[in-house]
Amino acid sequence: MDIHTYLTESKKLVDQYLERLLPEENEEPPTIHKAMRYSVFAGGKRVRPILVLASGESLDGERSVLLHLGAAVEMMHTYSLIHDDLPALDNDDLRRGRPTCHKVFGEAMAILAGDALMTRCYQVLATLPGVSESIRVRIINEIANATGTVRGMIGGQVVDLESEGKTVGPDLLEYIHHSKTGALLTASVRCGALAVSATVTELEALTGYGSKIGLVFQIVDDILDVTSSSEELGKTAGKDAKVEKATYPALYGLEASRTKARELVESALQDIEELGEKAENLRSLARFIIQRTA
């Protein structure tokens, strides 16, 4: 199966699980549920849940368990997007080609929608079927660490905000990117493996892959912010340079950034070489991430 077919079919499956696992729009109080669903179903490639799926399937995992888990991860990711777009943070009016949650529902409801999606993620993880209680706890801990303040998403966002307009060196730039974006992508790969009881060796290989792909994803984001239009991206282009964010193109230039991304992909593919043919979707995803245009 080619990667575009795999992405399309997997996204449909993830969306079916999200539809089932989110409260209905008319559930009381309806406004918050409409706001949650508005952002979750605004589009997006579902890269994180698909990484959960591909990782678990590379180890013969049960698809229904992985889709359940992936849907929870997508809720967490969407929460981060809603909050990231708020005026107090990145102050963006456009996400996935549509007005952002706070532009449609107001800032207060957008904050609560993000909070509710994070909470719902943990509710879903706590009842994850087909795994032992100890595995559920490990997965919840994995997601909490990846989205927290110590080398996690929130910590990365804090340092990213504090670094605007400042000269940032290579180590701090990598810390920001690994934490703000890479941590949840890495956790997606690791959680897919944890859900199917990966061996220590398998988990180590997939962790190396996930960490490198997570960094590639943000490097490509940095590049696209410079080279693409808002229409192509589905969000406001050129904002990084406008607020003087720490980015790979700003520090290294576009061509060196592209070279770095290619090197990371090659290294990630080496990490999972021993997993054989069943990891082919992971390999295709790595190539897709570096070649994406939005």
C-alpha positions, 0 to 999 in steps of 0.5 A: 500500500502506498503512503497516501492510501495508507494515510487516507485510510488510516485517517478515516479510521482514526476519525471514526474512533474520534467520533465515537469517543468524543461527547456528542454536540448536543450533550450538555453543555453543548457549546463546549462540545461543539467547540471541541468537535469544531477543532478536532474535525477541522482537518489535519493529517492525523500524523500522531495517531497514525504513528501510533498505529504504524508503530504498533502494527510493526510489532503485530499489534491489534488495530482496534487498540491502537486506533483507540489509543491514537484517537486519545493522542489526537485529542491531546494534540488538538488541545495544544493547537487550540491553546497555541493559537490563543492571543496570549501565545501565538495569536493566530486566526487561522488553523487547518484552513479555518478560523481558529477556535477562539475566533469562532467560540471566543477565548474563554470557550477555546481555553475550556475546549483545550482543557476538555480535550486534554481531560478527555484524552486521559479519560480515554487512556484510563479505559484503553481496552485490550491492555493490562492495567500496568500498560495503561499506567505506562502509557498515561505516564508517557503522554504526561511526560511528553506534554509536561514541563520537563523536556515536554511540550509545555516546557518547549513552548515556554522556552520558545516564547522566552526565546523570541527576539533573542540569539539562540544557539544550536543546543537551545534550538534543539531543546525547543524543537525536541520538547515543543513538537518532538516529544509528543511525536516520539511518545506516539511511536513509543505508546504504539509499541508499549500498547503491544508489549514491545521488547526492550530492544524494539522499544529502543529502536522505535524511540530512536526513530520517533525522536529523530522524526519528531525533530524532522517534523519541526524542521520541516515546519520551520522551512514551510513557514518561510517557503509556503503561503498561508493558503498552502499551510492552512495557517498564517505563514511567515509568522516565525520571522515576524516575531523572531522565533528560534528556527532552523532556517534562522540559525542555519539557513534553508539549505542546511536545514534541509540537509539536516532533515535528510540526515535525520530521516536516514538515521531514523530508517537505520534505527528500525532496519531490524524490524523488517518488512512490517515497519515499512509504513513507518519508513514511508511515514518518515519519507512523507514527513520530510516531503510534505508541503503543508 
